[in-house]
Amino acid sequence: MGLPDKIQQKPAVAASIAVAALIFAAILIYHQTLGQPRRNVKLMNSAFYSDDDGQTFFIDDDTKLPPFLHDGKIAVRAAVYRTADGKLFVAYLQKFSDAQLKEIEAAIAAHPDEADHWRGGRTEVKKPGDSKWLSWGSYQEPVKAAAYQQAMTPVGPGGSTNVSPVSPEDPDAVLPER
């Protein structure tokens, strides 16, 4: 006896199974689409940058190597975070040194298929308002490495550490007015 014969013998069971499958599919579709905030797909390959020492920030292509010129000003990568009450702020800034930038540009020109690898290298960092950029250092230079790590530790306005990272594609990553 095949499946069609069993369905004809017990149509109520077959109907129940079909309804359960439809409900399961509807729940799955809801959770995959409507049940979660939608990402801004247009901004998926984007990053935050600042051209005013972290006072404000803007979104641009994440393949740009900081520092670069933006509207006549030097722009660097901005690490944007959100406080517990929803305020966005720049926690720290990142850029490549002039020597790193030349090396990375040459490597990408020679091996464009490895560009993502080269763009992911260690950057110089600083907190907005600080005058000195910090480089990674090494384990032989623990003071330098500790200062670098401290600069990359996000601290919100007022000293709060209850912060979370923001991505340009986050549905609520609203840019402040410039």
N, C-alpha and C positions, 0 to 999 in steps of 0.2 A: 504494500500500500504506500503510495507516494504522498508527498506534501499536499497536493491539491485535494486528494481524497480526505485527508485528515482535516483540512480546512472546511470542507463541505460537511463533515460529521460534527464538528464543533465550531460553528461560526462565531459564537460569543467569545470563545478563547482567542481565536484569531483576531477578532476586532479589538479585544482588550490589549493584545500584544502590539497591534498597530498603533493604537492610541498612546500606549506607554512609550513607544519609539518616537512618536511625534512630539510628545511632551519633553522627552529627553533631548531631542534635537532642538526644540525651541529654547530650552534652558541653556544648552551649549551655545547656541547662537547669541543669546542675550549676554552671557558672560564674556563672550569673545568680542562683542561690539558695544552694545549699549550699557552694559553693566560696569564698565570701567571708563575713566576719562580718556578721551581720544587724544592721541599724540598729534602734534602739528607735523604731518609728514613732510611738508614743504621745507621744514627746518631740520630734518634729520641729519644732514651732513653739515651742520653749522656749529659755531662756537661763539662764546661771548668774548668781546674785546673792549678795551677802553683806550681812549686817546686823551684822557684828562686825569691820569693818575688814580683811576678807580672811582671818581666822583659820579660818573655815569658810565653806561656800557651800551654796546650795540651788538647786533648779531651779524656775522659774516661767514663766509665759507671756511670750514675747519681745516682746509688744506693750506691756508695762508701761514707763512712762517713769520712769527713775530720777532723783532719789530718790523713793521711795514708802514708805508704812508697811507693815511686815511684823511681825506679832506684837508690835506696840507699839514697834518699833525702826525706824530709818531704814535702808532697804535701797538698795544701789546695784548696778550691773552689775559682774560679776566676770569677768575674763579668766582662764580656767583652762587650765593647761598641764601637761604630763607630763614628768618627768625621764627620762633614759635607763633608769633602773632601775624606772620605772613609777609613781613617786610623783606624785600630783596636788597642785598648789599654785596659789594665786591670784597671777598675775604683776603685775596692776595692776587698779585699780578705775576705774569710769567713772560719771559722772552729768552731768545738765544743770544749768546754773546756774538760779537762781530766775527770772531774766529770760527765759532760753531756754525754760524749762518753760512759762511763761505764754504765750509766743509760739507754741510748738508746740501746746499744748492749744487755743488759739484757732484756729490754722490747721487742725487736724484737725477741730474742730467745724464750721468753715466748709466744708471740703472733705474729708469722710471718705474719699473714694476715693483721696486722695493721702497717706494716713496713713503708709504705708511710707516715702515720700520724707522726710517730716518727722522720723520717728523715727531716720533715718539721719544726722542732722546731727552736727557736731563736738561732742564732750562735753568736760567737764573730766576730767582724769585724775590719778591719784596711785598710788604704790606703797603696798602695805599697810604700816602703821606710820608713814608720812609724815604730817605734820600739814597740809601745804598742798596744795590742789588747784591744778592748773596748767591754764590755758586755752591754746588753740592759738597765739595771737599772730598774727603775719604775717611776711612776708618782710622787712619793715622792722624787725622785732624778732627778729633771728636768735638771740639768747641765749634768748629766751622760747620760740621754736619748737624750738630744740635741746633745751631742758629737757623740753618736752612729748614730743618723740620719744624721749628717753632714758627717760622714765617709762613709755612704751609698749613699750620693748624688754624682752622677757621674759628674766629671769635666774632660774635655779633656785636652790634652797637651796644654799649653798656657792659660789655664783657661776658655776655651770655655764650655758653657753649652748647646750648640747646638749639642747634641749627641743622639744616639739611641742605644738601647740594641741589642746585637747580640746573636743568638742561634746557637749551633753546627749544627743544621740541615738547617740553612740558606744556600741557594745555593752559596752565595758569601762569606761565612765565611771561608776565606783562612787563614790557620795557618802561622804565621811568621816563618822564618827559625830559627832553633835552633843552 
